[in-house]
Structures are given as structure tokens and as C-alpha cells.
Amino acid sequence: MTAPTPPVFPYESQWGDLRCNEPLIVRGESPALHHDWAADGYASQAEYEFWAAHVCGLACLRSVLRAWRPELGVVPMARVIDGAVEAGALVRRDDTVDGLYYRPFLSWIADAFGIEGEVVERTATAEFLPLVRPGQVVLASVSPEIRWPERPNERRGGHLVLVHGRDGDRFVFHNPSGIGATAADATADVPTFARFHAERGMVLRDGRAALL
């Protein structure tokens, strides 16, 4: 029997389109100039601009859903946000958002999408690499500064990327707020990734893969 083809994880920008990332990050342009936010289910431009700044983890989830649950189509981001808020995985507080809280998030996606997961904490970066395998990916907490790996960074953690593959001893990941080569299918060796990595994250597992 021929082995099933591993799923391809489509890139997801947290602003809805890769074309938004560089104009916003480098030039401070509104992402609404480059993306039809209404197509993502947002009620207004203000709602889009507020939430899109806080949904890196949900952008990673949408990529996973498109690979593992294609029958759902592209789930509108506003619907994903509503689910995360209802589950207590994201908590809005005036002009900011708390979260993504890992355990409520994992409980929610297990119930809503049948995706299993577990929290990984206080674990060396090198130990994250073998966690990535067919039917299993990692949402890793890194500094958003990972979009500029050639520059010194000031912190670790605070932003989620989807590690969906390995290339030898290199991480292969989608960065929802990356630019250029650090966005879709970005790569980093273990020492580079470790500079930005908070040594925590989540493993996501496709329970259906075991049935194939």
C-alpha cells in the first residue's frame, strides 16, 4: 500500500494575507490596505486591526486546520477568535488581549476539531525538534524578533510559530508575522531558534492520522 502523502501546511498570516506583513511591520501601513478583512468575518476595520495583532497562535491553528481538516474549508478568523474567547483561551482586556492560554486552547480544539495536544514546558530547544513528525506539529513560543535572526534579540517568547517540519537539524516553520524568508517555511538551526525560544509550546497531534 502506498503511504499517504504528508499534508502541506498552507501559510497563514495573522493579518490574513502575507502581503500585509512587511508593509505593516516595516512601514507602519494599515494591513487593511492589503487584505479584505470582511472576508475573514470581522465586523469592522477597527475590529480587524485590533484582533489581528493578537492572533498569531490562531493563525497557526488555521494552517493546521487547512492541512488536517480540509473538509472545513478556510474557517473565518473571526469565528476562530469567537471560539477561543468562549473557551477562555483568549481574554480581551480593554485595549489588549491576554493569552493564548495553552490548556484552555487545547481543550477547545480537542472538542471543536478533534485535534489532540499537550503543553511542553521547561524543555530545551533541541528536544523540541524530534517532536515534529508526520501527524504531529509544534506551536513554539518565540520572540517576534525571530523575523530578523541576524539581529541581536532582547527577549524570548511572546509569539507563536508553527513548526511543521524538519530539515536535518533545522526547524522548518511558518511565522504568522514573518517577512521575506522568515515568513512561510522559514528555517533556523537549533542555536538560532534557541535564542528566541522560551523553551515552551504545545504539541498538536492529528488523531485521525493513526487511522490512515
C-alpha positions as CSV (number, residue, x, y, z in Angstrom):
1,M,0.0,0.0,0.0
2,T,1.3,3.5,-0.9
3,A,1.8,5.6,2.2
4,P,-0.4,8.7,2.3
5,T,1.1,12.0,1.2
6,P,2.0,14.1,4.2
7,P,-0.2,17.2,4.4
8,V,1.1,20.5,3.2
9,F,0.5,23.3,5.8
10,P,-0.6,26.4,4.0
11,Y,0.9,29.6,5.3
12,E,-1.3,31.9,7.4
13,S,-0.5,35.5,8.2
14,Q,-2.1,36.7,11.4
15,W,-3.3,39.7,9.4
16,G,-4.9,37.4,6.8
17,D,-2.5,37.8,3.9
18,L,1.3,37.6,3.7
19,R,1.1,40.9,1.7
20,C,0.1,42.7,4.9
21,N,3.2,41.7,6.9
22,E,6.0,43.8,5.5
23,P,4.1,47.0,4.9
24,L,2.8,46.9,8.5
25,I,6.0,45.9,10.2
26,V,8.5,47.8,8.2
27,R,6.5,50.9,7.1
28,G,3.6,51.0,9.6
29,E,0.9,50.8,7.0
30,S,-2.5,49.6,7.9
31,P,-3.0,45.9,7.0
32,A,-6.5,46.8,5.8
33,L,-4.9,48.3,2.7
34,H,-3.8,44.9,1.6
35,H,-6.5,42.5,2.9
36,D,-10.2,42.1,2.6
37,W,-10.9,41.9,6.3
38,A,-14.6,41.4,5.8
39,A,-13.9,38.0,4.1
40,D,-12.4,36.9,7.5
41,G,-15.7,37.6,9.2
42,Y,-14.6,40.8,11.0
43,A,-17.5,43.3,11.6
44,S,-15.3,46.4,11.1
45,Q,-11.8,47.5,10.2
46,A,-11.2,48.5,13.8
47,E,-12.1,45.0,15.0
48,Y,-9.8,43.5,12.4
49,E,-6.9,45.7,13.2
50,F,-7.3,45.1,17.0
51,W,-7.6,41.3,16.9
52,A,-5.1,40.6,14.1
53,A,-2.3,41.9,16.3
54,H,-3.1,39.2,18.8
55,V,-3.9,36.0,16.8
56,C,-0.5,34.5,16.0
57,G,-1.5,31.2,17.6
58,L,-4.9,31.2,15.9
59,A,-3.2,31.8,12.5
60,C,-1.0,28.7,13.3
61,L,-4.2,26.8,14.1
62,R,-5.8,27.8,10.8
63,S,-2.8,26.4,8.9
64,V,-3.2,23.1,10.8
65,L,-7.0,23.0,10.1
66,R,-6.4,23.6,6.4
67,A,-4.0,20.6,6.4
68,W,-5.7,18.2,8.7
69,R,-9.4,19.2,8.4
70,P,-9.7,20.4,4.7
71,E,-13.4,19.4,4.8
72,L,-14.0,22.6,6.9
73,G,-12.7,24.9,4.2
74,V,-11.0,28.0,5.4
75,V,-12.6,28.8,8.7
76,P,-13.1,32.6,9.0
77,M,-10.7,34.1,11.6
78,A,-13.5,35.9,13.4
79,R,-15.1,32.5,14.0
80,V,-11.9,31.1,15.3
81,I,-11.5,34.1,17.6
82,D,-15.0,33.7,18.9
83,G,-14.3,30.0,19.8
84,A,-11.0,30.9,21.5
85,V,-12.7,33.7,23.6
86,E,-15.6,31.5,24.6
87,A,-13.2,28.8,25.7
88,G,-11.2,31.2,27.8
89,A,-8.1,30.8,25.6
90,L,-8.1,34.5,24.7
91,V,-9.3,37.2,27.1
92,R,-9.8,40.7,25.9
93,R,-8.9,43.4,28.5
94,D,-9.7,46.9,27.1
95,D,-7.0,47.6,24.5
96,T,-5.1,44.4,24.8
97,V,-5.6,40.6,24.9
98,D,-4.4,38.1,27.4
99,G,-3.4,34.7,26.1
100,L,-3.1,32.4,24.2
101,Y,-3.7,30.3,27.3
102,Y,-2.4,26.8,26.4
103,R,-4.6,24.5,28.4
104,P,-8.0,26.1,27.5
105,F,-6.8,26.3,23.9
106,L,-6.0,22.6,23.8
107,S,-9.3,21.6,25.4
108,W,-11.2,23.7,22.9
109,I,-9.5,22.4,19.8
110,A,-9.9,18.8,21.0
111,D,-13.7,19.4,21.4
112,A,-14.2,21.5,18.3
113,F,-11.8,19.9,15.8
114,G,-10.7,16.6,17.2
115,I,-7.1,17.7,17.4
116,E,-5.2,16.3,20.4
117,G,-2.4,18.2,22.1
118,E,-0.2,18.7,25.2
119,V,1.7,21.5,26.8
120,V,5.5,21.3,26.7
121,E,7.3,23.5,29.2
122,R,10.8,24.0,30.6
123,T,12.2,21.8,27.8
124,A,15.4,22.5,25.9
125,T,15.0,23.8,22.3
126,A,16.9,20.8,20.9
127,E,14.3,18.5,22.4
128,F,11.5,20.2,20.5
129,L,12.9,19.1,17.2
130,P,12.1,15.4,17.4
131,L,8.6,16.3,18.4
132,V,7.9,17.3,14.8
133,R,6.9,14.2,12.8
134,P,4.1,13.1,10.5
135,G,0.8,13.8,12.1
136,Q,2.4,16.0,14.8
137,V,3.5,19.6,14.8
138,V,4.6,22.1,17.4
139,L,3.4,25.6,18.3
140,A,6.6,27.1,19.7
141,S,6.8,30.3,21.9
142,V,9.4,32.5,20.4
143,S,10.2,36.2,20.3
144,P,8.6,38.0,17.3
145,E,12.2,39.2,16.7
146,I,12.8,35.9,15.1
147,R,11.8,37.6,11.9
148,W,15.3,39.2,12.0
149,P,17.5,36.3,13.0
150,E,20.7,38.2,12.0
151,R,20.0,40.9,14.7
152,P,20.5,40.6,18.5
153,N,17.3,39.9,20.3
154,E,16.1,41.4,23.5
155,R,13.7,38.8,24.7
156,R,12.4,35.2,24.3
157,G,8.8,34.1,23.9
158,G,5.6,36.1,23.5
159,H,4.8,34.9,20.0
160,L,3.8,31.6,18.5
161,V,5.1,30.0,15.3
162,L,4.1,26.7,13.7
163,V,6.9,24.3,13.4
164,H,5.7,21.9,10.8
165,G,8.8,20.2,9.5
166,R,12.5,19.4,10.0
167,D,15.3,19.8,7.5
168,G,18.1,17.8,9.1
169,D,18.8,19.6,12.4
170,R,16.9,22.7,11.3
171,F,13.4,23.8,12.3
172,V,11.0,24.5,9.4
173,F,8.3,26.8,10.5
174,H,5.6,29.3,9.5
175,N,5.9,32.6,11.3
176,P,2.5,34.5,11.2
177,S,4.3,37.8,11.4
178,G,7.4,37.0,9.4
179,I,8.7,39.0,6.5
180,G,10.5,37.7,3.4
181,A,12.3,34.4,4.0
182,T,11.3,34.4,7.7
183,A,7.6,34.1,7.0
184,A,6.5,30.9,5.1
185,D,8.7,27.8,5.5
186,A,11.3,29.7,7.4
187,T,14.3,27.7,8.7
188,A,16.6,28.0,11.6
189,D,19.2,25.8,13.2
190,V,18.8,24.8,16.9
191,P,21.2,27.5,18.3
192,T,19.5,30.3,16.3
193,F,16.0,29.1,17.2
194,A,17.1,28.7,20.9
195,R,18.0,32.5,21.1
196,F,14.3,33.4,20.6
197,H,12.6,30.3,22.1
198,A,11.1,30.4,25.6
199,E,11.5,26.6,25.9
200,R,7.8,26.1,25.9
201,G,5.0,25.5,23.5
202,M,2.3,23.0,22.5
203,V,2.4,19.7,20.6
204,L,-0.6,19.2,18.3
205,R,-1.4,15.8,17.1
206,D,-3.8,14.6,14.4
207,G,-5.7,11.7,15.9
208,R,-7.1,10.7,12.6
209,A,-3.6,10.1,11.2
210,A,-3.4,6.9,13.2
211,L,-6.4,5.6,11.3
212,L,-4.8,6.0,7.8
